[in-house]
C-alpha cells in the first residue's frame, strides 16, 4: 500500500480531539521524535558531503594541478560531468532522481525507500559540481523516504495516514535548520503540502516535534564537529530606518518585476525541460556546459569569480550583503541576469531545490534597486528576497517569514515593505501563470458502453 500525503491524511472528516486522545497518536509522536535524530544527523552529513566535494572540486583540485587559484573556465568540465551523472541516475535508478525543480517545490506524496539512492546521487552530483539549485527539495524527499522506510520496516501494516504523517515529520527534521529556523521550514512544508482545516494541527504537531529535535541535533553536530552550521544565516546586516512612502513605492515595483522575471524563468525552464526529457543524456551535458559558460561570461564581464553565479547561492548570500557597497548597480544587474539564466537552465535538466537560487536572485535584484533614491540597502535586500521567493514558489507566508527572520531585528522593521512586495509578486504571478488545461466539455465525452455479459 502506498503512502498518502499529509493533505490526504486530513481529507476524511474526523474529530481531531478524538484522534489526539488515542494511543496511536501518541505512538506517532514518539516515532516522529525518535526518527528526527538519525534523519537530521543524516541531513547534516549530506550537507557536509556536498560542501566538502565543492571545496575539493573547485579549490583543492585546481591547486593540485598547479593553478594559482581557480580559473574562470574551471566549472565547465565538472558541470558536464554532472550532466552525465544526473542523466544516468534519472534513467536507470528508481524515482527519477527526485522531483523536477522546474515544476516548483512539490511535497505531495512521500517517495518510497527505493527512490532514496537515486535522489541522493542526483542531488550530490548536481549540488557539488556547480549546478544552480539548492539542497532543500532533495532533503525533503530523503527525509520523507527514510522515515517511510523505517516505518515500513518496523510495522508493515501501518495505516497509510500514519505513514503519511511520519513521512512528513521526516521531511520536517531534514530541513529543520536549513532555512535558518525550524519555523520557516515548518511553514514551507505546511504551505507547499496544502495543510488546512481542523486536522491541520493534528498533522502538523508531529512534524514540529521532529523539526525541534532535528534543530537540536544540527546545533549539537555543529558544536561537536566544528564543520559549520549549514544554515541560512547572515552575520552582517546593515542598520535600516523605518519604511517611508518612497520605500513602499519601490516595494510595489519590486513585486511587479519579480512576478515578470519569475514567470519568464519558469516558462523557459519548462520549455527546456521538455527538450531535455526527450534527449536526456546529450542535452543534460549541454545544459551543464551552458551553465559553466554563463559563469565564465559573468567573470569576464565583471572581473569577479565565476562561482558568484554557480551553486545555490546559500553561502554567497551573506558576503553579497556584507560587500554590497563594493557592487555597482551595473555589476548587480549582470549578476542578476547571469544567475537567473543559470538558474533557469539548471532547473531544466538537474535535480535540486528552487528556493535558495530564488532567494539569491531576489537579493541581487533588491540590492540593485537600493541604488535608486528612497530605498535603503537592507530594505531593498529584504523586499527582493520576499518578492522573488514568492514568484518562484507561490508560498506567500513562507516568503514573508524567510525574508524577515533572516535579517533579525532589522527584518521586523522592514516587514511591512516585504509584505507589500510579496503580495504584489504573488498576485502578479497568479495573473501571469498559464491557466491549467481543463477537462474536455461534458458533451464531448463518449458515453461508457455497457459491460459485456
N, C-alpha and C positions, 0 to 999 in steps of 0.2 A: 504494500500500500504506500503510495507516495505521500510525502509531507505536504500539508497545505501552507498557506501564508498566514501571517498574523491577522490580516483582514478577514480571511476565510474563517479563522477561529472565532471571530466576533459576528459572523453572518447570522447564525441562528439566534432567535430571541431567547435569551437566558437571563436568569436572575443573578447579577454579579455578586450580591451578598451571599447567596446560597453556594456559589462556586468557591468564594474565598473561605467559607467555613468548612469545606471538605478537606479530608486528609490528602487527597490527590493534589490539591493546590499547594499545600504545604510541601509536599514532595517535589513539586515543580520548582518552588522557591529554593529548596535545598540543593537540588541538582543544578539549577542555574548558578547559584553561588559557587558551588564546587567546580563546575566546569569553567567558571570565569578565571580560575587560577591558571590551569595549563593553557587555555586558549589565549589569554592575554600575554602569557610568557612566550607562547609560540609567535604571536603577532610582533612582540618586541624583537624576537630572534629574526623574524622575516625582515623587519626594517633595518636591523643591524647588518644582515647579509647584503641587502641591496646597497646600503651605504658603503660597506667595505668593497664591494665589487665596483661601484662607481669610482672610488678612490684608486683602486688597483688599475682599472682600465684607463682612466683619464689623468692620473697623476704618476703612479709608480711605473707603469709600463713605458710611457714616453721617456722618463728619466733613465730607465734601464736600457733603453735603446740609444741613449746618448743625446737626446734633445734637451735643450735648455728651456724648460717649461713645456707646455702642451701646445703644439702647433694648432692654428685655427682650423686646419683641414682634418685634424685628427679624428673627429667624431664620425666622419663619413664611413670608414670601414666598419667600426663597431655597429653602426646603425644598419648597415647592410646585413651584417651577421644577425642582428636582432630580427630583421625581416625573415631570414631563413628559419631561425629557431621558432618564432611565433607561428609562421605558416605551417611548419611541420607539426607543431603541437596542436594547432586547431584542426588539422586534417586527420591526425592519427590517434589522438587521445580523447577519451570521453569528456564531454562538457564543453567542447569547442573553445577551450581556454578561458571561459567565463563570458560575461555579458559584453555586448558591443557598446563601447562608450559613446559612439555617435548617436545611439538611441536614448541617451540620457542615463541617469543614475537609477537603476532598477533594483528593487529589493523584493519584488514579488516572487514567491516560491523559494525554496531552500534547495541548493544543489545537493545531489547525492554525494556520498563519501567517495564514490568512484571518480567524481569530477575534480576532487581536490588536487591531485598531482598535476593535471593539465592546467588548472587555474594558477597554481603556484609557479610552474615552469614558464608559462606565457607572461605572467606578471614580472617575474625576476628578469627574464630576458629583455622585456620592454623597459622596465624602470632603471635597470642598472646600466644599460647601454645608450642612454641618452634620449629616449622617446619622451615626448612632452605629454605625459599623463601622470596621475597620482596613484598612491597606494590604497586609497580608501575603498574603492569598489572591490579589488581583489581580497582585501582583508575582510570585508563584509561577507563575501562568498566563502572564504576559507573558514572564518569563524562559525558561520552557519553550518557549513558542510561538516566540520569536525564535531560540532555539537550534535548534529543529527546522527552522525556515525556512532558517537559514543552512546546515545540513547538507544539506537537500534541494537548495539552490541549488548547493552545491559538488559533491555526488555524489547524483544522483537515484536510483541503485540501491543506496544504502546499506542494510545489513542492518537490519531492524526492531529487533533487540536493541541495536545500536549507536546507532540513533536514539533509542531509549528512554533509554539511559544518558546520552547527551549532552543530551537534553532535560531530564533530571533535574538534570544538572550546571548547566544554565542557571538552573533554579529555585534551586539552592543559591547561585549567585552573586548572584541578585537580592535575596535576603533575608539575605545574609551578615552584615551589621551591624545589621539592623533590630531584632533582639531583644536587642541588647547584646553578643552574642558569636556568632561563626560556629559554635561548638559547639552552642549552643541551637538555632540554625536547622537544623543538620545532624540533630540528634535529632528535631526537629519533623517534618522531611521523612521521616526513616527510619521513625519510628513511624507516621506517617499513611499511608505507602505500603505498610506491612506487610513491609518488607525483613527477611529472615531466612535461616537456613540457611548452608551452606558458601559460597554465592555472594554473601553479603551484602557482604563486604569488596571483592570484585571490582567490584560495582556502586557501592559507597559511596566508594571512593577517588577516582574522577574528580570526584564531587560535592564531596568535601572539598577537593580541589585547587582547584576552581573557586571554592569559598567562600573559601579563603585568599587567592586572587588578588583576589576581589571585596572582601574586607575591606581589603586594601591600597589598592585604588582608592578606596573610600569614605573612608578616612583621608586619602589624598592630596588628594582633591577638597575635603574639609573644610578642610584647611590652605591649599589654593590659593585657594579661592573665599571662605572666611570666612563661608559661608552657614549653617553649623550642622552638627551631627553626624547628625541624623535617625535616631538610635539610641536605644533604650530605656535610659536611664541615670538614676541618682539621684545628686544632688550632696550631699544631706544625709541621712544615715542615723543615727538616734539609737543610742547605745550600748545593748547588751542584756545581760542576765545569762543564766547557764546555765539550761536548762529545769528546771522544777520539776514536782512531781506535779500541782499545780493547773493548770499550763500544758498538760500532757498531756491533762487532762480537757477543757479548753477546745478543744484541737485536735480531740478526738472530736466535740464539739458542733459545731464549725465544719464538719467534714466532713459531718455529717448534714444540717445546714441548707443547705449548698451543694448537696448532691445534690437536696434538695427544690426549692430555688429554681431550680437549673439545669434540672431536668425540667419545671418549670412554664413557664419561659421557652421551652424547646424546643417543647413541645407547643402552646403558644399561638401561637408564630411559625409553626409548620407549619399550624395551622388557618387563620390569617390568610393565609398564602401560598396556600392552596387557593382562597380567595376572590379574592385579587388576580390570580391566574393566569387566572381566568375573566373578569375585567373589568380588564384591565391598566392602561389609561391613567387612568380616573377614580379607581380605588382606589389607584393609586400616588401620585397627587396628594393624595388624602385621607390616606394614611399619612404623607406629608410634613407635612401640616398638623397631624396629631396629634402628631408628634414636636416640632414647634415649640410647640404648646400645652403639652406636658409640660414643656419647658424654661421656658416662661413661668410655669407654676404653681410650679416649683421656685424661681424668682426671687422670686415674690410671697410664698411661704411662708417662705423663709429669708433674704431680703434679699441674697442672693448672685447673681452674674451667671448668666444662663441658659446661658451657654457652659460652665458646670460640668457640665451634663448632656449637651451636644451633643458631636459629634466622637468620635473613637475612644477618647480618654482617655489616649493615649500622652504627650502634652505636659502633661496635668494631673496625672499620677501623682506626679511629683517635688514640685510645690507642695502636693499633698494631704498627703504625708508630712511635708514641712518645716513646714507650718502646721497640723499635726494638733492641736496644743494649742488652736488657735482654733476648732475644730469641737466643738460639743456633741454628745452622743450622739444627741439628737433630730435635729439637723441632718444627721448622718451617716446616720441611718435614712431621712430624707426623700431624701437624695442617693441612697442605695441603691435605694429604691423607684422614684424617677423615672428613674434611669439604667437600671434593669432593664426598666422599661416601654418607654423609648425604644429600648433595645437589641432588645427583642422585636419591636416594630413595624418597626424598621429592617431586621431580617433577613427580614421577610415580603415586602418589596417592592423592596429596593435591592440593590446589589452591593458587596461588600467582604468583609473577613475577620472572623471571630468572636473572634479572640484578644485584642486589646487591650481591647475593652469588657469581656470576661470578667475580665481582669486588674484593670481599674479597679473593677468591681463587687465583686470579691473583696477588693480593698484597702479600699474603703469599709466593707464588712461587717466585715472584720478589725479596722479601727480602732474601729468602734462596739463590737465585742466587747471591745477592750482597755480600755474604760471600766469593765469589771467587775473585781472584785478577783482577783489571781493571774495576770494576763496583761499583759505589757508592750506598749508601742506597736509596737516593731519585730517582736516575736513575733506579735502579732495581725495586723499588716500582711502578714507572710510567709505565715502559715497561711491567711489569707483568700485571697491570690492563688493559692496552690497548690491549695486546695480548689475554688475556683470555676473555675479554668482546667481542671482535670481533669473537673469536672462538665459543662463545655460541650464540651470537645474529646475526652474519653476517651483521653487520652495521658498516662499516669502519669509516665513517666520525664521527658518534656519539662516537665511541670508542676512537678516537684520541682526540676529544674535552673533553670527560669526564676525560680521564687520565691526560690531561694537565691543563685544567681550574681548576680542583680540587686542584692543587698544587700552584696556584697563579703564582708569578713571576718565581719560580723555574720550573714550568711547561713549560714556554716558552723556558727555557734553554735546557730542555731535550726533547722538541718536536721532533727534528729530529730522536732521538732514538725511540720514541714512534711510529712515522710514519713507520720506518723500521720494528719494531716488529709487528705492526698491519698489514702491507702489507704481511709479511711472514705468519702470522697466518691466514689471510683471504684467501690467495691463497691456503695454505695448507689445510684449512678446506674445501674449494670447491673441491679440488682434492680428499680428503678422503671421501667426502659425497657420500652416495649411490645414484646412478642415479635414477631419478623418473621413475616409471613404465610407459612406453609409451603406446599409443593406439595399439590395435591389428592391424596386417597388413591389408592393404586395401582389398587384395584378400580374406582374411578370413572372411570379414564381409558379412553377408547374404544380398541379395537384398531385399529391403522392398516390401512386397506384395501390390498389388493394392487394394484400399479400396473396400469393397463390395458395390454393388449397393443398 
